[in-house]
Structure formats: structure tokens, C-alpha cells
Amino acid sequence: MKTLWTALTEPNRLHIIELLRGGPLTVGEITDQLGLQQPQVSKHLKVLSEAGIVEVQPQANRRIYRLRREPFQELESWLYSFRHLWEERFDRLDNYLLEIQGTEQQTSNRIEENNV
């Protein structure tokens, strides 16, 4: 998981992942779309490949990169394990906001009563 996070935190690698969400691309296509130099893109793709995020398929003299599902499924499972915490906190926030609204409404009603 640490390798996955490390690979995802670099902005250019994240841009590459975003591009690959649309489907497989060659190094040249990624280079053109990101406006980076080919050696930079190749280095980023190597990191993504070593992290298991992308796979490469050689085709003649081109290398076609595509995303692998498994690392993202692992990430989704890990994030899902925190879902109950988020939901609990959002529920408490909802309750707090409702409480504040009720207090504000009571204050507003008192002010109206005093002005009548």
C-alpha cells in the first residue's frame, strides 16, 4: 500500500493515471498530452509499473501502457474500511447543525416576540 501511495502522490504520475483512465496509451501519446519530455514520462511509467499500477504491452517498436485494476481495488477496500468513521462524523455534524439551527430559530422567535 505504501508503494501505491508513493506512486500516486507525484503530480505527473497522477496525471498519467488520469490519462490512462481513458484507455491504453503509448509513451508518445502520454508525452504529447502532458507536454513532458519522453525520458520524464518513461521514468514515471517505470515507477508506476514497479508499483503494479500500470502494465505494459510491447507492440512492435511501441510500448502500450494500461492501468491495472487490482491496486485500485485494494485502495478502494482500504478506504472503505474508514467509511463507518466518516459516516459517524457526518452524522454528528448533521446533528450539531440541526441543533444550531434550532437555537437560532428560537432566538429569532424571541426577538420577534419582543418587537411586537
N, C-alpha and C positions, 0 to 999 in steps of 0.2 A: 504494500500500500504506500509506503514511503517513497519508493521509486516512482510510482504513479503520480503522487503529489508533486514531487520534484520536477518531473517532466511537464506537468500541467501548469506550473507556476511561471514559466518563462513566457512572456507575451508572444514572441514569434512562434513558438511551438503551439501555443493555444490558437493562434491564427491559422496555423497549418491544420490543426484538428478541425477547426470550424470549416475550412475549405473542404476537407475530406468528408465532412458530413454530407456534402452534396454528391459524393461518389468518388471512385478511384481517380487519381491524377498522377501524371508523370512529374518528375523533378522539375522539368522545364515549365510545365503548366503552373506548378506551385510558385516557381521563381517569378514567372511573368505576373501572376496575380498579386503576389506580395511585394514585388519591386525589390526583392533582395538579390544578392549575388548567389550564383549556383553553389559555391562552396559553403556558404552560410546555411542554405536550405538543406544541403546534404548532411551537414553536421547536426542540424536539428532533427532531421529524419533518422539519423543514426541513434540519437538519444531516445526518440520515440519508439524506434524499433527495439532497442535494448530494454526499454521499459515494457515491451509487449503491447504497446498501444496501436502500432501500425504493423502491417505485414507488407512485404514487397514481393512482387511477381515480376521476374525478368521476362521481357518480351522483345526478342531480337536485341537491339542495342539500347533499348529503353528499360527503365525500371518503373513499374506502376505501383503506387502506394495506395493502400486502403486501410480504413480503421478496422480494428478487431473489436468485437462485441464484448468479449469476456472481461476486460479491465473495467469497462463502463458498467457492466452488470455487477461486478464486485464493488465498485464505488457506490452504485445505487443501493446495494444491500447495506453497506456501511452507513450511508446517510439515513436510510430507512430506520436503522436502529436508534437514531436520535429523534425520530418523528414524534414519539409519545411525549418527549420533553418539550418540543416546540409547541405541540397542541396544548399541553398543560399550561404553558406560559401564555399562550394566546388566549386561552380560556380565562386565566386570571386577569389578563389585561382587559378583556371584554367586560368582565365583572367590575373591574375598577372603573372603567369608562362609564358603564351604566350607573354606578354609584355616584360618580362626579356629576353626570347629567341630572340625576335625581336631586342632588344637593343644589345644583344651580337652578333647577326648576323651582324648588322650594323657596330659595332666596328671591327669585324673580316674583313669585306669587306674593311673598310677604311685602315686597316693595310696592307692588301694585295695590295691595290692600291698604297700606299706609298712605298712599297718594289719593285714595278715593275719599 
